[in-house]
């Protein structure tokens, strides 16, 4: 099987390959932001992100060359609007440098430690994205928009609320665990009660996070689990939400009601997964046989149960997205149903073959895609009747 045929065969299974790549990339980002220190998984995040990102780009975004593309995606329109039609985009590199310096200065003068924490990694990601944005080739416009939107959304979800809370308390070294108090500990307690596990949520001396106390079934002792923000699964939720928002904004021009419904269901699933993770950890401790293995079993569940649940619900959700909103291209021009979600074309207008990075392709100014070999057989663009020489220029 030649390389072209092999690529075409893989592209026929794009949903499954894209889903696998997306899971790998999300898992890699989560590992980098919240590394399980002392575990073999600590540095697997880097190859996961690289391999997953490359495969996902190969599957979702065909390579185009030779044409100035006129993208009308939601991300592109938002970027143009927020930068006054691109005029402020020239300052992206300077803004990125300022972001990196601001984070480093914050650590030196306001933070309790100068070492880089999870939130620092998120801020630095946004800074380096801004620095590199204008250096990316024009043909990678959607890819760079995806990274830009993802990094901004990640900061909006995980960093900005933390800084706002610290500013409210006027304590820039404070560990803020509002999420655990309001949206995690009470709900975990309620679910455990449904399972017949008597428990209570209370404050813990010397900690800002809530504690959940219970008595194991086979051990006559009281056990308290402190639910901090770092252990709550909020980072997994932030990664999922940011990736999904970036995917929507860079792939679609006009989201439908079905897409907003999927978005709501995805966020709900992410929240339920966080609660379920804490419930599983407590149930492992509740049903432990001996005092010697109680803590060890809960630590194992803490390290790995969350990952299994995270990958499970992310797989289910993205499978639903690709199933209900397939990656196949839709009609363009006047035949497009304006009430549906519109996608950029990914098939050759002449032979209807799927565009792949292996086969050189190009795009006309009207938005139609062609294999270069197919375009050489005609004098005019079939969609807008432009001459081929003008198209390639």
C-alpha positions as CSV (number, residue, x, y, z in Angstrom):
1,X,0.0,0.0,0.0
2,X,1.5,3.3,-1.1
3,X,1.8,6.3,1.2
4,X,-1.0,8.1,-0.5
5,X,-3.4,5.2,-0.2
6,X,-2.3,4.6,3.4
7,X,-3.0,8.3,4.3
8,X,-6.4,8.1,2.5
9,X,-7.2,4.9,4.5
10,X,-6.4,6.6,7.8
11,X,-8.4,9.7,6.9
12,X,-11.5,7.5,6.4
13,X,-11.2,6.8,10.1
14,X,-10.6,10.4,11.2
15,X,-13.1,10.4,14.1
16,X,-11.4,7.5,15.9
17,X,-7.9,8.7,15.2
18,X,-8.7,12.3,16.1
19,X,-10.4,11.1,19.4
20,X,-7.3,9.0,20.3
21,X,-5.0,11.9,19.5
22,X,-7.1,14.4,21.5
23,X,-7.2,12.1,24.5
24,X,-3.4,11.7,24.3
25,X,-2.9,15.5,24.1
26,X,-5.3,16.3,26.9
27,X,-3.7,13.6,29.1
28,X,-0.3,15.1,28.3
29,X,-1.3,18.7,29.3
30,X,-2.9,17.4,32.5
31,X,0.3,15.5,33.4
32,X,2.4,18.6,32.8
33,X,0.1,20.9,34.8
34,X,-0.4,18.5,37.7
35,X,2.4,16.0,37.6
36,X,2.2,13.0,40.0
37,X,5.6,13.6,41.5
38,X,7.6,10.5,42.3
39,X,5.7,8.4,39.8
40,X,6.8,7.0,36.4
41,X,4.0,9.2,34.9
42,X,5.7,12.5,35.8
43,X,7.4,13.2,32.5
44,X,5.2,11.3,30.1
45,X,3.3,14.6,29.5
46,X,5.8,15.9,27.0
47,X,5.7,13.0,24.5
48,X,1.9,12.8,25.0
49,X,1.4,16.4,24.0
50,X,3.8,16.3,21.1
51,X,2.5,13.0,19.5
52,X,-1.2,13.8,20.3
53,X,-0.9,17.3,18.9
54,X,0.8,16.3,15.7
55,X,-1.6,13.5,15.0
56,X,-4.6,15.7,15.8
57,X,-3.3,18.4,13.5
58,X,-2.7,15.9,10.7
59,X,-6.2,14.5,11.0
60,X,-8.3,17.6,11.5
61,X,-6.4,20.3,9.6
62,X,-5.3,19.5,6.0
63,X,-2.1,21.4,4.9
64,X,-2.8,24.1,2.3
65,X,-0.2,26.1,0.3
66,X,0.1,28.9,-2.2
67,X,-3.0,30.9,-1.2
68,X,-3.8,33.6,1.3
69,X,-6.7,32.1,3.2
70,X,-9.7,34.1,4.3
71,X,-10.8,32.3,7.4
72,X,-14.2,33.1,8.9
73,X,-14.2,30.9,11.9
74,X,-15.5,32.2,15.3
75,X,-11.9,32.4,16.6
76,X,-10.7,34.4,13.6
77,X,-13.6,36.8,13.8
78,X,-13.2,37.2,17.6
79,X,-9.5,37.8,17.2
80,X,-10.0,40.4,14.6
81,X,-12.7,42.1,16.6
82,X,-10.7,42.2,19.9
83,X,-7.6,43.5,18.1
84,X,-9.4,46.2,16.1
85,X,-9.2,44.3,12.8
86,X,-5.8,42.9,13.6
87,X,-4.0,46.3,14.3
88,X,-3.2,45.3,17.9
89,X,-2.0,41.9,16.9
90,X,1.4,43.5,16.1
91,X,1.8,43.9,19.8
92,X,1.4,40.1,20.6
93,X,5.1,39.4,21.0
94,X,5.6,42.4,23.4
95,X,2.5,41.3,25.3
96,X,3.9,37.8,25.6
97,X,7.2,39.1,27.0
98,X,5.3,41.3,29.5
99,X,3.2,38.3,30.6
100,X,6.2,36.1,31.3
101,X,8.0,38.9,33.2
102,X,4.9,39.7,35.2
103,X,4.6,36.1,36.3
104,X,8.3,35.9,37.3
105,X,8.0,39.2,39.2
106,X,4.9,38.0,40.9
107,X,6.8,34.9,42.2
108,X,9.7,37.0,43.4
109,X,7.8,39.8,45.2
110,X,4.3,38.4,46.1
111,X,4.4,34.6,46.1
112,X,5.5,32.5,49.0
113,X,7.9,30.7,46.7
114,X,9.9,31.6,43.6
115,X,9.5,28.1,42.2
116,X,7.1,27.6,39.2
117,X,3.7,26.1,40.2
118,X,0.8,24.8,38.1
119,X,-0.7,28.3,37.7
120,X,2.7,29.6,36.6
121,X,2.9,27.0,33.9
122,X,-0.5,28.1,32.6
123,X,0.5,31.8,32.5
124,X,3.8,31.0,30.8
125,X,2.0,29.0,28.2
126,X,-0.1,32.0,27.3
127,X,3.0,34.3,27.3
128,X,5.0,32.0,24.9
129,X,1.9,31.6,22.7
130,X,1.6,35.3,22.3
131,X,5.4,35.6,21.5
132,X,5.3,32.9,18.9
133,X,1.9,33.7,17.4
134,X,3.0,36.1,14.6
135,X,6.0,33.9,13.7
136,X,3.7,31.0,12.7
137,X,3.1,30.6,8.9
138,X,-0.1,32.0,7.5
139,X,-1.2,28.6,6.3
140,X,-1.3,27.5,10.0
141,X,-3.8,30.2,10.9
142,X,-6.3,27.8,12.5
143,X,-3.7,25.9,14.4
144,X,-2.2,29.0,15.9
145,X,-5.7,30.3,16.7
146,X,-6.5,27.0,18.5
147,X,-3.4,27.3,20.7
148,X,-4.1,31.0,21.4
149,X,-7.7,30.4,22.4
150,X,-6.8,27.3,24.4
151,X,-4.2,29.2,26.5
152,X,-6.4,32.2,27.0
153,X,-9.4,30.0,28.1
154,X,-7.1,28.0,30.4
155,X,-6.0,31.2,32.2
156,X,-9.6,32.5,32.4
157,X,-10.8,29.3,34.1
158,X,-7.9,28.5,36.3
159,X,-5.7,31.6,36.9
160,X,-8.0,34.6,36.9
161,X,-10.4,33.4,39.6
162,X,-7.5,32.5,41.8
163,X,-5.9,36.0,41.5
164,X,-9.3,37.6,42.0
165,X,-9.8,35.6,45.2
166,X,-6.4,36.5,46.5
167,X,-6.9,40.2,45.7
168,X,-10.3,40.0,47.5
169,X,-8.6,38.6,50.6
170,X,-5.6,40.9,50.1
171,X,-3.3,37.9,50.6
172,X,-1.3,36.9,47.6
173,X,0.1,33.8,49.4
174,X,-3.3,32.5,50.3
175,X,-4.4,29.1,49.2
176,X,-8.0,29.6,48.0
177,X,-10.3,26.6,48.1
178,X,-13.7,28.1,47.5
179,X,-14.4,25.6,44.8
180,X,-14.0,22.7,47.2
181,X,-16.2,24.3,49.8
182,X,-19.0,25.3,47.5
183,X,-19.1,22.8,44.6
184,X,-17.3,19.6,45.7
185,X,-17.3,18.7,49.4
186,X,-21.1,19.1,50.0
187,X,-22.0,17.2,46.8
188,X,-19.5,14.4,47.6
189,X,-20.9,14.1,51.1
190,X,-24.5,13.8,49.7
191,X,-23.5,11.1,47.3
192,X,-21.7,9.1,50.0
193,X,-24.8,9.4,52.2
194,X,-26.8,7.8,49.4
195,X,-24.3,4.8,49.5
196,X,-24.9,4.5,53.3
197,X,-21.6,6.0,54.3
198,X,-22.0,8.3,57.3
199,X,-19.8,11.4,56.9
200,X,-19.4,15.1,57.8
201,X,-17.9,18.1,56.1
202,X,-16.0,20.5,58.4
203,X,-13.2,23.0,58.6
204,X,-9.7,21.7,59.3
205,X,-7.3,23.5,61.6
206,X,-4.4,25.0,59.7
207,X,-6.0,24.5,56.3
208,X,-8.3,26.6,54.1
209,X,-9.7,23.5,52.4
210,X,-12.7,21.5,53.8
211,X,-12.3,18.1,55.4
212,X,-14.6,15.2,55.0
213,X,-14.6,12.7,57.9
214,X,-15.9,9.2,57.9
215,X,-15.4,5.9,59.8
216,X,-14.3,2.9,57.7
217,X,-16.6,-0.1,57.9
218,X,-13.9,-2.5,59.2
219,X,-11.7,-0.1,61.2
220,X,-12.8,1.6,64.4
221,X,-11.2,4.9,63.7
222,X,-12.1,8.3,62.3
223,X,-10.6,9.2,58.9
224,X,-10.5,12.7,57.5
225,X,-9.8,13.5,53.8
226,X,-8.8,17.1,53.1
227,X,-10.2,18.2,49.7
228,X,-7.8,20.9,48.4
229,X,-8.3,22.6,45.1
230,X,-5.3,20.8,43.6
231,X,-6.9,17.5,44.5
232,X,-10.4,18.4,43.4
233,X,-10.0,17.7,39.7
234,X,-10.5,21.4,38.7
235,X,-7.4,21.2,36.5
236,X,-8.9,18.4,34.5
237,X,-12.1,20.4,34.1
238,X,-10.2,23.5,33.0
239,X,-8.2,21.5,30.4
240,X,-11.3,19.9,29.0
241,X,-13.3,23.2,28.9
242,X,-10.4,25.1,27.3
243,X,-9.8,22.4,24.6
244,X,-13.5,22.2,23.8
245,X,-14.0,26.0,23.5
246,X,-10.8,26.2,21.3
247,X,-12.1,23.4,19.1
248,X,-15.5,25.1,18.6
249,X,-14.1,28.5,17.9
250,X,-11.4,27.4,15.4
251,X,-13.5,24.7,13.6
252,X,-16.9,26.3,13.2
253,X,-18.3,29.5,11.8
254,X,-21.7,29.3,13.3
255,X,-22.6,27.0,16.2
256,X,-26.1,25.5,16.3
257,X,-28.3,24.8,19.3
258,X,-27.1,21.2,19.2
259,X,-23.6,22.3,19.7
260,X,-24.5,24.5,22.7
261,X,-26.4,21.5,24.2
262,X,-23.3,19.3,23.8
263,X,-21.2,22.0,25.4
264,X,-23.6,22.1,28.4
265,X,-23.6,18.3,28.7
266,X,-19.8,18.2,28.5
267,X,-19.3,20.7,31.3
268,X,-21.9,18.9,33.4
269,X,-20.1,15.6,32.7
270,X,-16.8,17.2,33.8
271,X,-18.3,18.4,37.0
272,X,-19.9,15.0,37.8
273,X,-16.6,13.3,37.1
274,X,-14.9,15.5,39.7
275,X,-17.5,14.5,42.3
276,X,-17.3,10.8,41.3
277,X,-13.6,10.9,41.7
278,X,-13.8,12.0,45.3
279,X,-16.6,9.5,46.0
280,X,-14.4,6.7,44.7
281,X,-11.5,7.7,46.9
282,X,-13.6,7.8,50.1
283,X,-15.3,4.5,49.2
284,X,-11.9,2.8,48.8
285,X,-11.0,4.0,52.3
286,X,-14.4,3.1,53.7
287,X,-14.2,-0.6,52.5
288,X,-10.5,-1.1,53.4
289,X,-9.9,-4.1,55.6
290,X,-7.0,-3.1,57.7
291,X,-5.6,0.2,59.2
292,X,-2.2,-0.5,57.6
293,X,-3.6,-0.5,54.1
294,X,-6.2,2.2,54.5
295,X,-4.1,5.2,53.6
296,X,-2.1,3.4,51.0
297,X,-5.3,2.3,49.1
298,X,-6.7,5.8,49.2
299,X,-3.5,7.2,47.9
300,X,-3.5,4.7,45.0
301,X,-7.1,5.7,44.2
302,X,-6.2,9.4,44.5
303,X,-3.4,9.0,41.9
304,X,-5.0,6.7,39.4
305,X,-8.8,6.6,39.8
306,X,-9.1,10.2,38.7
307,X,-7.1,9.5,35.6
308,X,-9.4,6.6,34.7
309,X,-12.5,8.6,35.3
310,X,-11.1,11.6,33.4
311,X,-10.2,9.6,30.3
312,X,-13.5,7.7,30.5
313,X,-15.8,10.7,30.4
314,X,-13.6,12.6,27.9
315,X,-13.7,9.6,25.6
316,X,-17.4,9.4,25.8
317,X,-18.0,13.1,25.3
318,X,-15.6,13.5,22.3
319,X,-17.0,10.3,20.8
320,X,-20.5,12.0,21.0
321,X,-19.1,15.2,19.4
322,X,-17.6,13.3,16.4
323,X,-20.7,11.1,16.2
324,X,-23.3,13.9,16.2
325,X,-21.2,16.6,14.6
326,X,-19.0,14.7,12.1
327,X,-15.8,16.1,10.6
328,X,-17.0,15.4,7.1
329,X,-17.3,18.6,5.0
330,X,-20.6,20.2,4.3
331,X,-21.9,22.2,1.2
332,X,-20.6,25.7,0.7
333,X,-22.1,28.9,-0.8
334,X,-25.8,29.4,-1.2
335,X,-26.6,25.7,-0.7
336,X,-25.4,25.8,3.0
337,X,-28.2,25.6,5.5
338,X,-27.6,28.6,7.7
339,X,-29.3,26.9,10.7
340,X,-26.7,24.2,10.8
341,X,-23.1,24.2,12.0
342,X,-20.8,25.1,9.1
343,X,-17.4,23.7,8.6
344,X,-14.5,24.7,6.3
345,X,-14.2,22.4,3.3
346,X,-11.8,19.4,3.6
347,X,-12.5,17.7,0.2
348,X,-11.3,18.5,-3.3
349,X,-14.1,20.2,-5.3
350,X,-13.1,18.4,-8.5
351,X,-12.5,14.8,-7.5
352,X,-14.3,14.9,-4.1
353,X,-11.3,13.2,-2.6
354,X,-10.3,13.9,1.0
355,X,-7.4,16.4,1.4
356,X,-4.4,15.0,3.3
357,X,-1.0,16.5,4.1
358,X,0.6,13.9,1.8
359,X,-1.1,15.2,-1.4
360,X,-0.3,18.9,-2.3
361,X,-3.4,21.0,-2.1
362,X,-4.4,24.6,-2.6
363,X,-7.4,26.9,-2.1
364,X,-9.1,29.5,-4.2
365,X,-9.9,32.9,-2.9
366,X,-13.6,31.9,-3.0
367,X,-12.9,29.2,-0.4
368,X,-13.0,26.1,-2.6
369,X,-10.2,23.5,-2.0
370,X,-8.5,21.5,-4.8
371,X,-5.7,19.0,-5.2
372,X,-3.0,20.7,-7.2
373,X,-3.0,17.9,-9.7
374,X,-6.7,18.2,-10.2
375,X,-6.5,21.9,-10.6
376,X,-3.9,21.6,-13.3
377,X,-6.5,19.8,-15.5
378,X,-8.9,22.8,-15.7
379,X,-8.5,26.4,-16.8
380,X,-11.0,28.0,-14.3
381,X,-12.1,27.5,-10.7
382,X,-15.4,25.5,-11.0
383,X,-16.8,27.4,-8.0
384,X,-16.1,31.1,-9.0
385,X,-14.8,30.8,-12.6
386,X,-11.5,32.5,-11.8
387,X,-8.6,31.6,-14.1
388,X,-6.2,29.0,-12.7
389,X,-3.2,31.4,-13.1
390,X,-4.9,33.9,-10.8
391,X,-5.7,31.2,-8.3
392,X,-2.1,30.0,-8.0
393,X,-0.8,33.5,-7.8
